[in-house]
Amino acid sequence: MYAFLSVAMTTLFCCLCVPATAADVPLSPPNVVILLADDLGFADVGYHGGKIETPNIDRLARQGVRLERFYACPVCSPTRAGLMTGRYPIRLGLMRAVIPPWRKYGMPTDEQTLADLLAKAGYERRAAIGKWHLGHSARKYHPLRRGFTHFYGHYNGAIDYFTHLREDALDWHRDFDLCDDKGYSTDLIGREAVRFVEESPVGKPFFLYVPFNAPHSPLQAKEVDLKKYARLQGRRKLHAAMVDSMDQAIGRILGAIDRRGIADDTLVLFFSDNGGVTGVADNGPLRGGKAGVYEGGVRVPAVIHWPRGIPGGRTVDARMGYIDVYPTLKRIVGLKDDADANPLDGRDMLDVICGRAKPADRDWYSYIAQSGPERIAVSTDGWKLIVQGPGVLESDAVGKSRVELFRIDRDPYEKTDLAEEHPEVVGEMLARLKTFRRLKIDGVPPYGEGREGFVPPKDWVIPE
């Protein structure tokens, strides 16, 4: 059996790492593991020169491919929605803001998720372990109704790491059931992911999605990890200890994969759901941070590692991001020509990642209006336009807004505003921004709407 699997995977490698042909159909799809950090800064990782110990993430970066211009949304839920669907979350009503505890909205049920896709490809075991954050008010939004066969973790963001409470109610679950497991949430997520790997039959591909809540607030760390960062103070010290703890959990997951002898046939993708919080995380030289559309809010550390299918030890500087994961995996698992329920915005980036093709230029959009004025941006390989104000579609909105234009290829840190020097570029890119903004459907309103008087369901039990 092992010999057969080895031959099949070698054939798959040949298919994926030579110029594509009409017969480019994977014979034996890999295990797929997606490790998603929460609020990790661009320079919080060791391989970007960070001061936090991240040896396991650094190992992935050293052995795999560093995706140095990988983009996410400015905040949590939108990135998760785009990752799951390959579509800009503005189409789903999920790009304006995150889903807070008092919100009844969730990812629309007519969307095919990444878990649904992999089910079609024959992945029988599909787990979501960690922070869901894509709807919790009804079971139709639950991971088990969105293509996953197993769920462990919490529905809401910002739970207490030790008590697992949100809004004074316990938010920790196994599948649909309340779970009273005790311990630090990062450790529990890592432990469950290890168990899933260990119980998965060798030779049958599995999908493991691990959305950590670390290092998102509340800033809470274990004493054993805090002692390693005695040189730091305040929130930065707590943040560093939380990132370190997450890296340890990632190490345990990678260790389980190694012990099972399946590392070569396992695709591991690691990235952060948005940039780090300014003043807490370290976004390095990038401007801004979480909840903004400057690079520090949306350009995130990312690595892909798949020894059998993607040549490692390299860096790729092409622009790509969260919406590209779905179509890229669709190709890898042999469903390239399978029809999608809804049109994808992401692109298959496998050839670019493998180093055998250059990416075509395209518009890339960012948008948020969670708790204040709209912030919206569009970028190409050369330019980036940002509009921050009352709303790009409102009458005279641009006259009332802050409009900035950067030559992003030469000025990646967004230091020099060229809007006045290039009004023609501003006009062209603004027109495209307006077209994108018109895609917005009714969905999540501003973050605080509906909070007053909200009473959470007991133990966050989800009704039908």
Secondary structure by P-SEA (a helix, b strand, c coil): caaaaaaaaaaaaaacccccccccccccccbbbbbbbcccccccccccccccccaaaaaaaaacccccbbbbccccaaaaaaaacccccccccccccccccccccccccccccaaaaaaaacccbbbbccccccccccccccccccccccccccccccccccccccccccccccccccccccccaaaaaaaaaaaaaaaccccbbbbbbbbcccccccccccaaaaaaccccccaaaaaaaaaaaaaaaaaaaaaaaaaacccccbbbbbbbccccccccccccccccccccccccccbbbbbbbbcccccccccccccccccaaaaaaaaaacccccccccccccccccccccccccccbbbbbbbbccccccccccccccbbbbbbccccccccccccbbbbbbccccccccccccccccaaaaaaaaaaaaaaaacccccccccccccccccccccccccc
